Amino acid sequence: MSALDSAFVQVHSPSEAVDRLAALHTQACTALSQALKHYLKTREQPSAEQYREFRYPLLRLIYQCVGEVPSTTRAYAKVQNPGTYSVTVTYPEAFRGYLMDQLGPLMADFTVTVEVGLSEQNIPYPYVVEHGDELAGSGVTAAELARVFPSTDLSAATDGVADGLYNWQDADPMPLALFDAARVDFSLKRLQHYSGSDWRHVQPWILLTNYHRYVDQFILHGLQLLRDDPRYVRMVLPGNVLVERGMAEGEMQAIIGGVVWHRYQMPAYHLISADGHGVTLVNIGVGPSNAKNITDHLAVLRPHCWLMIGHCGGLRQSQTIGDYVLAHAYMRRDGILDRVLPTNIPIPALAEIQQALQEAAATVTGERGEALKKRLRTGTVLTYDDRNWELRWAQERPLINLARAVAVDMESGTVAAQGYRLRVPYGTLLCVSDKPLHSEIKLPGAAGAFYERAVSQHLQIGLVALDLLRSQLDTLHSRKLRSFDEPPFR
């Protein structure tokens, strides 16, 4: 190797591990990028020696159980069986905080040897192409580049570990994390495409919504925090547009007014804090396909939590438009995950998130006890893939009645199921925007008045809930989302 030896080297601290991973990744990406640029100019193919440089770094952990297995109630950063665990890593510097959080307790509590070197897995060339304009005007097709350079291999980017399809009994080495580098890189590119901003801006606390009006309120809230709360330093809007703390009000408004968010399918807005615990809001639009799509990709960033904050149809006569629904259970009729997570698998409500959402609702509304109970209903949320499910009411009614459903939407069940499947804590607080079974449908005038009243308060409840959860990380990342066979990393 040219700049850094590729042999596996034992490291003695988490920071040393991340430093070496980062150096190897930078070296590999630089070599691949330079070879690609050289080929576009000269059509000269990389040599076999050069080709061997285009590989992901690999983190390897060897656990030799000596004496009694350490006892810990921690749900992550622990090993259960002796053996070798490994994972390829992409962008180690960007994931430094996460890697340190996992490696620190592992190296402190267990008798492990940690090594870093180059893997046998090539980095696909599209993942070192930043914008795509590097290829413009070269006269080289993607098919030609795929014959010369490592390209994307979808068989190598799977969710087999997360979906329980990995054969742990015969595995050597065993997986160290849910996602390897190829799977992560696949999602990082998709996040930029769909959200309109660099994936590095995504914060660990995530709100998902299905209406753009929540975006307007999130921006107003962000501007207020940039003025009043020293923790927050900037807001990043679609197109990587920055609003910085300390800007004049007029300058901020001019920047916001010029954002072309409609170019992106699921635009994301990031309120960034100095301590790394900011909030991202994604307008995922309507439907379970969008909900699965964005959460598939957000999951590789290992966020602390995602909450669905959107609108629903109320199914009970006692509900009033503007009331809240806190999902305690999900009836999934979305169809999008049935092959990997059958509908007979229960999706549990997470106590920590339920309590935070209920407390946040009480704090923001100023109501408690019976007064809050009139506004906030708990129960089963039904998620459909058919927006016009009402046209099949006669056929659907018996099942809805058996489920005791109190609200219907098109995203919440999918978001919760994805959180369960991909080990990301999840929750749902919806606002009743219509009552389709009781002749209270969305009419333009009434809907507009409802939106003005409800959206700001609803968003505020979600943000306060995240504030409450920030102090509960140890209990939030609990064992309830872990399976029998689970990689050491969260």
Secondary structure, DSSP 8 states (H G I E B T S, - for coil): --SS--S-EEESSHHHHHHHHHHHHHHHHHHHHHHHHHHHHH-----HHHHTT-EEEEEEEEE---SS------SSS---SSEEEEEE-S-TTTTHHHHHHHHHHHHHHS-EEEEEEEEEEE--GGGG-SSSTTSTTS---HHHHHHHS----GGGS--TTTTT-S--TT-SSEESSSS-HHHHHHHHHHHHHHHSS-GGG--SEEEEES-HHHHHHHHHHHHHHHHH-TTEEEEEETTTEEEETT--HHHHHHHHHT--GGGSSS-EEEEEETTS--EEEEE--SSHHHHHHHHHHHGGG--SEEEEEEEEEE-STT--TT-EEEEEEEEEE--SSTTTS-TTS-----HHHHHHHHHHHHHHH---HHHHHHHEEEEEEEEES-TTGGGGHHHHHHHHHHHTEEEEESSHHHHHHHHHHHT--EEEEEEEEEBGGGTB---HHHHHHHHHHHHHHHHHHHHHHHHHHGGGHHHHS-GGG--SS--S--
